């Protein structure tokens, strides 16, 4: 979050720029041409398959994150192990009572590291409000 603040005109202090927030950070190759849209089933994240570029694998699961920060129903919805990279899309269901909310959306990928038994992450990409 340290690089997510900026000065605004006429402001005495820094303010949070949500578009600069990273929900994940790492060395894994991130999504190529990511997009987000509302669909009847929830929120659809899509990307171009960039498997086999750098360390990207077709089996890397997508990590998707939604954040609502306005009003009484603020909250988040996320899925850490979504569809794999080669699938090209993932639908994240959102609760019915929040279906009309405006959500900030991020996408990233993860990959199992067989030696450390931990997960490698990509930097998240902010996709805007959906």
OpenMM code with the backbone's topology and positions (N, CA, C; nanometers):
from openmm import Vec3, app, unit

residues = "UNK UNK UNK UNK UNK UNK UNK UNK UNK UNK UNK UNK UNK UNK UNK UNK UNK UNK UNK UNK UNK UNK UNK UNK UNK UNK UNK UNK UNK UNK UNK UNK UNK UNK UNK UNK UNK UNK UNK UNK UNK UNK UNK UNK UNK UNK UNK UNK UNK UNK UNK UNK UNK UNK UNK UNK UNK UNK UNK UNK UNK UNK UNK UNK UNK UNK UNK UNK UNK UNK UNK UNK UNK UNK UNK UNK UNK UNK UNK UNK UNK UNK UNK UNK UNK UNK UNK UNK UNK UNK UNK UNK UNK UNK UNK UNK UNK UNK UNK UNK UNK UNK UNK UNK UNK UNK UNK UNK UNK UNK UNK UNK UNK UNK UNK UNK UNK UNK UNK UNK UNK UNK UNK UNK UNK UNK UNK UNK UNK UNK".split()
positions = [
    Vec3(0.0817, -0.1191, 0.0000),
    Vec3(0.0000, 0.0000, 0.0000),
    Vec3(0.0862, 0.1256, 0.0000),
    Vec3(0.2159, 0.1104, 0.0222),
    Vec3(0.2998, 0.2293, 0.0358),
    Vec3(0.3021, 0.3147, -0.0909),
    Vec3(0.2822, 0.2571, -0.2058),
    Vec3(0.2813, 0.3337, -0.3306),
    Vec3(0.1406, 0.3647, -0.3788),
    Vec3(0.0420, 0.3522, -0.2910),
    Vec3(-0.0981, 0.3700, -0.3285),
    Vec3(-0.1542, 0.5060, -0.2876),
    Vec3(-0.0692, 0.5932, -0.2388),
    Vec3(-0.1136, 0.7249, -0.1954),
    Vec3(-0.0556, 0.8312, -0.2868),
    Vec3(-0.1322, 0.9372, -0.3062),
    Vec3(-0.0839, 1.0478, -0.3884),
    Vec3(-0.1404, 1.1782, -0.3348),
    Vec3(-0.0739, 1.2869, -0.3710),
    Vec3(-0.1234, 1.4185, -0.3340),
    Vec3(-0.2304, 1.4611, -0.4329),
    Vec3(-0.3381, 1.5184, -0.3838),
    Vec3(-0.4412, 1.5754, -0.4692),
    Vec3(-0.4308, 1.7266, -0.4613),
    Vec3(-0.4747, 1.7931, -0.5649),
    Vec3(-0.4743, 1.9388, -0.5644),
    Vec3(-0.5541, 1.9891, -0.4447),
    Vec3(-0.5011, 2.0877, -0.3785),
    Vec3(-0.5645, 2.1519, -0.2625),
    Vec3(-0.5757, 2.0614, -0.1406),
    Vec3(-0.5073, 1.9488, -0.1384),
    Vec3(-0.5111, 1.8608, -0.0207),
    Vec3(-0.3816, 1.8774, 0.0584),
    Vec3(-0.3954, 1.8830, 0.1893),
    Vec3(-0.2791, 1.9007, 0.2751),
    Vec3(-0.2050, 1.7704, 0.2988),
    Vec3(-0.2699, 1.6576, 0.2704),
    Vec3(-0.2065, 1.5288, 0.2925),
    Vec3(-0.2351, 1.4363, 0.1752),
    Vec3(-0.1726, 1.3216, 0.1770),
    Vec3(-0.1929, 1.2240, 0.0704),
    Vec3(-0.3275, 1.1545, 0.0868),
    Vec3(-0.3831, 1.1105, -0.0258),
    Vec3(-0.5080, 1.0344, -0.0238),
    Vec3(-0.4856, 0.9012, -0.0961),
    Vec3(-0.5639, 0.8030, -0.0584),
    Vec3(-0.5527, 0.6709, -0.1184),
    Vec3(-0.6064, 0.6730, -0.2613),
    Vec3(-0.5277, 0.6223, -0.3549),
    Vec3(-0.5714, 0.6029, -0.4934),
    Vec3(-0.5934, 0.4527, -0.5104),
    Vec3(-0.7183, 0.4084, -0.5054),
    Vec3(-0.7513, 0.2664, -0.5061),
    Vec3(-0.6955, 0.1952, -0.6288),
    Vec3(-0.6803, 0.2669, -0.7393),
    Vec3(-0.6287, 0.2035, -0.8610),
    Vec3(-0.4817, 0.1655, -0.8500),
    Vec3(-0.4119, 0.2181, -0.7500),
    Vec3(-0.2707, 0.1854, -0.7306),
    Vec3(-0.2491, 0.0731, -0.6287),
    Vec3(-0.3555, 0.0302, -0.5630),
    Vec3(-0.3451, -0.0748, -0.4609),
    Vec3(-0.3153, -0.2086, -0.5267),
    Vec3(-0.2222, -0.2831, -0.4701),
    Vec3(-0.1900, -0.4188, -0.5148),
    Vec3(-0.2430, -0.5155, -0.4092),
    Vec3(-0.3268, -0.6102, -0.4509),
    Vec3(-0.3747, -0.7118, -0.3572),
    Vec3(-0.2851, -0.8348, -0.3590),
    Vec3(-0.1947, -0.8415, -0.4570),
    Vec3(-0.0907, -0.9446, -0.4576),
    Vec3(0.0323, -0.8864, -0.5264),
    Vec3(0.1463, -0.9416, -0.4902),
    Vec3(0.2719, -0.8940, -0.5470),
    Vec3(0.3638, -1.0142, -0.5626),
    Vec3(0.4289, -1.0236, -0.6780),
    Vec3(0.5203, -1.1354, -0.6985),
    Vec3(0.5851, -1.1316, -0.8346),
    Vec3(0.6592, -1.2376, -0.8653),
    Vec3(0.7376, -1.2453, -0.9885),
    Vec3(0.6722, -1.3263, -1.0997),
    Vec3(0.5612, -1.3918, -1.0712),
    Vec3(0.4933, -1.4710, -1.1730),
    Vec3(0.4339, -1.3779, -1.2789),
    Vec3(0.4327, -1.4216, -1.4031),
    Vec3(0.3745, -1.3416, -1.5104),
    Vec3(0.2249, -1.3234, -1.4854),
    Vec3(0.1796, -1.2019, -1.4958),
    Vec3(0.0397, -1.1696, -1.4704),
    Vec3(-0.0491, -1.1942, -1.5914),
    Vec3(-0.1740, -1.1535, -1.5811),
    Vec3(-0.2689, -1.1746, -1.6908),
    Vec3(-0.2397, -1.0823, -1.8096),
    Vec3(-0.2710, -1.1321, -1.9274),
    Vec3(-0.2545, -1.0539, -2.0503),
    Vec3(-0.3923, -1.0082, -2.0974),
    Vec3(-0.4069, -0.8806, -2.1258),
    Vec3(-0.5339, -0.8223, -2.1727),
    Vec3(-0.6520, -0.8584, -2.0810),
    Vec3(-0.6377, -0.8350, -1.9500),
    Vec3(-0.7490, -0.8699, -1.8604),
    Vec3(-0.8666, -0.7758, -1.8771),
    Vec3(-0.9868, -0.8315, -1.8567),
    Vec3(-1.1112, -0.7552, -1.8662),
    Vec3(-1.2063, -0.8043, -1.7573),
    Vec3(-1.3037, -0.7199, -1.7247),
    Vec3(-1.4048, -0.7578, -1.6263),
    Vec3(-1.5392, -0.7021, -1.6715),
    Vec3(-1.6461, -0.7796, -1.6471),
    Vec3(-1.7810, -0.7358, -1.6822),
    Vec3(-1.8822, -0.8070, -1.5944),
    Vec3(-1.9969, -0.7425, -1.5778),
    Vec3(-2.1079, -0.8069, -1.5065),
    Vec3(-2.1816, -0.8986, -1.6029),
    Vec3(-2.2180, -1.0149, -1.5516),
    Vec3(-2.2987, -1.1115, -1.6259),
    Vec3(-2.4086, -1.1596, -1.5298),
    Vec3(-2.5144, -1.2243, -1.5807),
    Vec3(-2.6220, -1.2679, -1.4913),
    Vec3(-2.5741, -1.3565, -1.3761),
    Vec3(-2.4676, -1.4333, -1.3960),
    Vec3(-2.4190, -1.5248, -1.2916),
    Vec3(-2.3306, -1.4562, -1.1889),
    Vec3(-2.2883, -1.3324, -1.2134),
    Vec3(-2.1993, -1.2621, -1.1214),
    Vec3(-2.1099, -1.1650, -1.1958),
    Vec3(-1.9797, -1.1767, -1.1730),
    Vec3(-1.8812, -1.0912, -1.2388),
    Vec3(-1.7848, -1.1808, -1.3157),
    Vec3(-1.7700, -1.1525, -1.4448),
    Vec3(-1.6838, -1.2344, -1.5310),
    Vec3(-1.5500, -1.1643, -1.5530),
    Vec3(-1.4433, -1.2357, -1.5199),
    Vec3(-1.3068, -1.1918, -1.5452),
    Vec3(-1.2571, -1.2692, -1.6670),
    Vec3(-1.1919, -1.2029, -1.7586),
    Vec3(-1.1380, -1.2734, -1.8758),
    Vec3(-0.9980, -1.2218, -1.9056),
    Vec3(-0.9221, -1.3027, -1.9782),
    Vec3(-0.7838, -1.2718, -2.0123),
    Vec3(-0.7431, -1.3556, -2.1315),
    Vec3(-0.6340, -1.3161, -2.1954),
    Vec3(-0.5769, -1.3966, -2.3027),
    Vec3(-0.4782, -1.4953, -2.2417),
    Vec3(-0.4814, -1.6179, -2.2904),
    Vec3(-0.3911, -1.7212, -2.2405),
    Vec3(-0.2473, -1.6871, -2.2802),
    Vec3(-0.1646, -1.6627, -2.1817),
    Vec3(-0.0231, -1.6355, -2.2079),
    Vec3(0.0659, -1.7435, -2.1455),
    Vec3(0.0146, -1.8670, -2.1466),
    Vec3(0.0911, -1.9807, -2.0958),
    Vec3(0.2202, -1.9965, -2.1746),
    Vec3(0.3199, -2.0452, -2.1076),
    Vec3(0.4515, -2.0745, -2.1629),
    Vec3(0.5336, -1.9491, -2.1923),
    Vec3(0.4827, -1.8320, -2.1570),
    Vec3(0.5645, -1.7110, -2.1627),
    Vec3(0.6257, -1.6937, -2.0242),
    Vec3(0.7559, -1.6681, -2.0207),
    Vec3(0.8279, -1.6577, -1.8933),
    Vec3(0.7989, -1.7845, -1.8121),
    Vec3(0.7539, -1.7714, -1.6883),
    Vec3(0.7276, -1.8889, -1.6045),
    Vec3(0.5799, -1.9253, -1.5981),
    Vec3(0.4979, -1.8673, -1.6840),
    Vec3(0.3531, -1.8929, -1.6812),
    Vec3(0.3219, -2.0342, -1.7287),
    Vec3(0.2325, -2.0985, -1.6569),
    Vec3(0.1895, -2.2344, -1.6898),
    Vec3(0.0405, -2.2335, -1.7229),
    Vec3(-0.0059, -2.3238, -1.8098),
    Vec3(-0.1494, -2.3294, -1.8400),
    Vec3(-0.2340, -2.3641, -1.7183),
    Vec3(-0.1734, -2.4236, -1.6148),
    Vec3(-0.2475, -2.4665, -1.4963),
    Vec3(-0.2439, -2.3676, -1.3810),
    Vec3(-0.1926, -2.2473, -1.4019),
    Vec3(-0.1912, -2.1461, -1.2959),
    Vec3(-0.3336, -2.1024, -1.2655),
    Vec3(-0.3785, -2.1132, -1.1400),
    Vec3(-0.5139, -2.0671, -1.1079),
    Vec3(-0.5199, -1.9152, -1.0968),
    Vec3(-0.6339, -1.8610, -1.1357),
    Vec3(-0.6551, -1.7167, -1.1273),
    Vec3(-0.6993, -1.6806, -0.9857),
    Vec3(-0.6604, -1.5632, -0.9417),
    Vec3(-0.7033, -1.5048, -0.8149),
    Vec3(-0.7822, -1.3794, -0.8501),
    Vec3(-0.9099, -1.3740, -0.8110),
    Vec3(-0.9942, -1.2590, -0.8419),
    Vec3(-1.0469, -1.1997, -0.7121),
    Vec3(-1.0590, -1.0681, -0.7108),
    Vec3(-1.0935, -0.9970, -0.5882),
    Vec3(-1.1835, -0.8789, -0.6214),
    Vec3(-1.2945, -0.8661, -0.5487),
    Vec3(-1.3861, -0.7529, -0.5613),
    Vec3(-1.3963, -0.6832, -0.4273),
    Vec3(-1.3972, -0.5502, -0.4297),
    Vec3(-1.4067, -0.4708, -0.3077),
    Vec3(-1.5088, -0.3599, -0.3275),
    Vec3(-1.6067, -0.3539, -0.2377),
    Vec3(-1.7048, -0.2449, -0.2354),
    Vec3(-1.6723, -0.1584, -0.1150),
    Vec3(-1.6555, -0.0290, -0.1377),
    Vec3(-1.6127, 0.0569, -0.0268),
    Vec3(-1.7082, 0.1725, -0.0001),
    Vec3(-1.8277, 0.1655, -0.0557),
    Vec3(-1.9221, 0.2741, -0.0334),
    Vec3(-2.0490, 0.2221, 0.0333),
    Vec3(-2.1019, 0.3007, 0.1217),
    Vec3(-2.2301, 0.2686, 0.1817),
    Vec3(-2.2244, 0.1651, 0.2919),
    Vec3(-2.3411, 0.1261, 0.3335),
    Vec3(-2.3561, 0.0358, 0.4465),
    Vec3(-2.3177, -0.1088, 0.4138),
    Vec3(-2.3251, -0.1485, 0.2876),
    Vec3(-2.2945, -0.2860, 0.2495),
    Vec3(-2.1526, -0.3007, 0.1943),
    Vec3(-2.0574, -0.2280, 0.2490),
    Vec3(-1.9187, -0.2419, 0.2065),
    Vec3(-1.8705, -0.3829, 0.2373),
    Vec3(-1.7791, -0.4322, 0.1561),
    Vec3(-1.7264, -0.5655, 0.1806),
    Vec3(-1.6453, -0.6148, 0.0624),
    Vec3(-1.6114, -0.7428, 0.0664),
    Vec3(-1.5302, -0.8006, -0.0401),
    Vec3(-1.5798, -0.9404, -0.0746),
    Vec3(-1.5513, -0.9796, -0.1972),
    Vec3(-1.5782, -1.1147, -0.2461),
    Vec3(-1.4545, -1.1548, -0.3242),
    Vec3(-1.4030, -1.2742, -0.3002),
    Vec3(-1.2826, -1.3163, -0.3707),
    Vec3(-1.2777, -1.4670, -0.3858),
    Vec3(-1.1916, -1.5105, -0.4774),
    Vec3(-1.1651, -1.6529, -0.4964),
    Vec3(-1.0176, -1.6687, -0.5296),
    Vec3(-0.9480, -1.7461, -0.4480),
    Vec3(-0.8032, -1.7606, -0.4661),
    Vec3(-0.7688, -1.8659, -0.5710),
    Vec3(-0.8456, -1.9728, -0.5783),
    Vec3(-0.8187, -2.0792, -0.6752),
    Vec3(-0.9323, -2.0859, -0.7772),
    Vec3(-0.9325, -1.9911, -0.8698),
    Vec3(-1.0328, -1.9880, -0.9752),
    Vec3(-0.9899, -2.0750, -1.0924),
    Vec3(-1.0499, -2.0504, -1.2079),
    Vec3(-1.0138, -2.1267, -1.3284),
    Vec3(-0.8662, -2.1099, -1.3612),
    Vec3(-0.8152, -2.2025, -1.4393),
    Vec3(-0.6737, -2.1987, -1.4740),
    Vec3(-0.6484, -2.1058, -1.5927),
    Vec3(-0.5232, -2.0672, -1.6066),
    Vec3(-0.4827, -1.9680, -1.7060),
    Vec3(-0.5306, -2.0013, -1.8467),
    Vec3(-0.5192, -2.1282, -1.8883),
    Vec3(-0.5536, -2.1633, -2.0254),
    Vec3(-0.7040, -2.1529, -2.0541),
    Vec3(-0.7878, -2.1488, -1.9516),
    Vec3(-0.9337, -2.1367, -1.9707),
    Vec3(-0.9742, -1.9988, -2.0229),
    Vec3(-0.9030, -1.8943, -1.9824),
    Vec3(-0.9286, -1.7614, -2.0353),
    Vec3(-1.0388, -1.6815, -1.9693),
    Vec3(-1.1108, -1.7411, -1.8727),
    Vec3(-1.2135, -1.6637, -1.8021),
    Vec3(-1.2539, -1.7340, -1.6725),
    Vec3(-1.3154, -1.6555, -1.5845),
    Vec3(-1.3653, -1.7068, -1.4574),
    Vec3(-1.4833, -1.6202, -1.4153),
    Vec3(-1.5906, -1.6833, -1.3700),
    Vec3(-1.7060, -1.6092, -1.3191),
    Vec3(-1.7086, -1.6201, -1.1674),
    Vec3(-1.7103, -1.5046, -1.1036),
    Vec3(-1.7177, -1.4975, -0.9582),
    Vec3(-1.8614, -1.4619, -0.9195),
    Vec3(-1.9328, -1.5551, -0.8555),
    Vec3(-2.0697, -1.5230, -0.8133),
    Vec3(-2.0656, -1.4150, -0.7044),
    Vec3(-2.1622, -1.3244, -0.7086),
    Vec3(-2.1738, -1.2248, -0.6023),
    Vec3(-2.3092, -1.2445, -0.5355),
    Vec3(-2.3170, -1.2203, -0.4048),
    Vec3(-2.4446, -1.2381, -0.3344),
    Vec3(-2.5545, -1.1515, -0.3954),
    Vec3(-2.6750, -1.2034, -0.4007),
    Vec3(-2.7875, -1.1311, -0.4619),
    Vec3(-2.8097, -0.9927, -0.4025),
    Vec3(-2.7950, -0.9793, -0.2701),
    Vec3(-2.8231, -0.8498, -0.2083),
    Vec3(-2.7169, -0.7451, -0.2415),
    Vec3(-2.6063, -0.7861, -0.3038),
    Vec3(-2.5026, -0.6897, -0.3412),
    Vec3(-2.4895, -0.6769, -0.4926),
    Vec3(-2.5807, -0.7353, -0.5667),
    Vec3(-2.5663, -0.7394, -0.7121),
    Vec3(-2.5679, -0.6018, -0.7779),
    Vec3(-2.6281, -0.5030, -0.7132),
    Vec3(-2.6314, -0.3698, -0.7734),
    Vec3(-2.5202, -0.2783, -0.7216),
    Vec3(-2.4322, -0.3296, -0.6387),
    Vec3(-2.3214, -0.2502, -0.5855),
    Vec3(-2.2151, -0.2276, -0.6920),
    Vec3(-2.1378, -0.1236, -0.6708),
    Vec3(-2.0218, -0.0984, -0.7558),
    Vec3(-1.9008, -0.1609, -0.6881),
    Vec3(-1.8336, -0.2459, -0.7637),
    Vec3(-1.7193, -0.3203, -0.7109),
    Vec3(-1.5895, -0.2753, -0.7788),
    Vec3(-1.4831, -0.2584, -0.7002),
    Vec3(-1.3492, -0.2430, -0.7546),
    Vec3(-1.2980, -0.3849, -0.7795),
    Vec3(-1.2322, -0.4071, -0.8935),
    Vec3(-1.1933, -0.5434, -0.9315),
    Vec3(-1.0429, -0.5548, -0.9556),
    Vec3(-0.9854, -0.6658, -0.9083),
    Vec3(-0.8452, -0.6991, -0.9315),
    Vec3(-0.8350, -0.8435, -0.9805),
    Vec3(-0.7273, -0.8727, -1.0526),
    Vec3(-0.7003, -1.0079, -1.1012),
    Vec3(-0.5509, -1.0356, -1.0902),
    Vec3(-0.5166, -1.1617, -1.0626),
    Vec3(-0.3771, -1.2054, -1.0559),
    Vec3(-0.3742, -1.3567, -1.0774),
    Vec3(-0.2543, -1.4122, -1.0859),
    Vec3(-0.2379, -1.5570, -1.0954),
    Vec3(-0.1462, -1.6059, -0.9846),
    Vec3(-0.1582, -1.7348, -0.9529),
    Vec3(-0.0673, -1.7989, -0.8573),
    Vec3(-0.0180, -1.9294, -0.9175),
    Vec3(0.0882, -1.9804, -0.8576),
    Vec3(0.1489, -2.1045, -0.9073),
    Vec3(0.2164, -2.1746, -0.7902),
    Vec3(0.1961, -2.3052, -0.7818),
    Vec3(0.2596, -2.3828, -0.6756),
    Vec3(0.4099, -2.3924, -0.7006),
    Vec3(0.4879, -2.3743, -0.5955),
    Vec3(0.6318, -2.3942, -0.6029),
    Vec3(0.6610, -2.5295, -0.5389),
    Vec3(0.7003, -2.6305, -0.6191),
    Vec3(0.7168, -2.7659, -0.5643),
    Vec3(0.8315, -2.7784, -0.4642),
    Vec3(0.9260, -2.6882, -0.4673),
    Vec3(1.0406, -2.6974, -0.3767),
    Vec3(1.0106, -2.6357, -0.2413),
    Vec3(0.9459, -2.5213, -0.2396),
    Vec3(0.9198, -2.4541, -0.1125),
    Vec3(0.7823, -2.4882, -0.0551),
    Vec3(0.6975, -2.5508, -0.1357),
    Vec3(0.5591, -2.5830, -0.0966),
    Vec3(0.4767, -2.4561, -0.0709),
    Vec3(0.5219, -2.3445, -0.1240),
    Vec3(0.4484, -2.2193, -0.1145),
    Vec3(0.3978, -2.1828, -0.2530),
    Vec3(0.3239, -2.0740, -0.2617),
    Vec3(0.2700, -2.0290, -0.3898),
    Vec3(0.3441, -1.9050, -0.4365),
    Vec3(0.3758, -1.9032, -0.5659),
    Vec3(0.4295, -1.7844, -0.6313),
    Vec3(0.3100, -1.7035, -0.6792),
    Vec3(0.3188, -1.5726, -0.6717),
    Vec3(0.2092, -1.4856, -0.7130),
    Vec3(0.2544, -1.3909, -0.8233),
    Vec3(0.1583, -1.3406, -0.8985),
    Vec3(0.1857, -1.2310, -0.9916),
    Vec3(0.1420, -1.1016, -0.9230),
    Vec3(0.1892, -0.9909, -0.9740),
    Vec3(0.1344, -0.8634, -0.9303),
    Vec3(-0.0114, -0.8587, -0.9728),
    Vec3(-0.0957, -0.8074, -0.8872),
    Vec3(-0.2372, -0.7934, -0.9249),
    Vec3(-0.2524, -0.6778, -1.0229),
    Vec3(-0.3576, -0.6854, -1.1003),
    Vec3(-0.3915, -0.5801, -1.1957),
    Vec3(-0.5281, -0.5250, -1.1566),
    Vec3(-0.5345, -0.3937, -1.1386),
    Vec3(-0.6616, -0.3279, -1.1070),
    Vec3(-0.7385, -0.3105, -1.2373),
    Vec3(-0.8649, -0.3535, -1.2387),
    Vec3(-0.9456, -0.3502, -1.3603),
    Vec3(-1.0524, -0.2404, -1.3603),
    Vec3(-1.0602, -0.1651, -1.2534),
    Vec3(-1.1581, -0.0581, -1.2469),
    Vec3(-1.2825, -0.0982, -1.1703),
    Vec3(-1.3882, -0.0222, -1.1902),
    Vec3(-1.5154, -0.0460, -1.1218),
    Vec3(-1.6103, -0.1190, -1.2142),
    Vec3(-1.6729, -0.2207, -1.1606),
    Vec3(-1.7691, -0.2987, -1.2371),
    Vec3(-1.9024, -0.3032, -1.1609),
] * unit.nanometer
topology = app.Topology()
chain = topology.addChain("A")
for resn in residues:
    res = topology.addResidue(resn, chain)
    for name in ("N", "CA", "C"):
        topology.addAtom(name, app.Element.getBySymbol(name[0]), res)
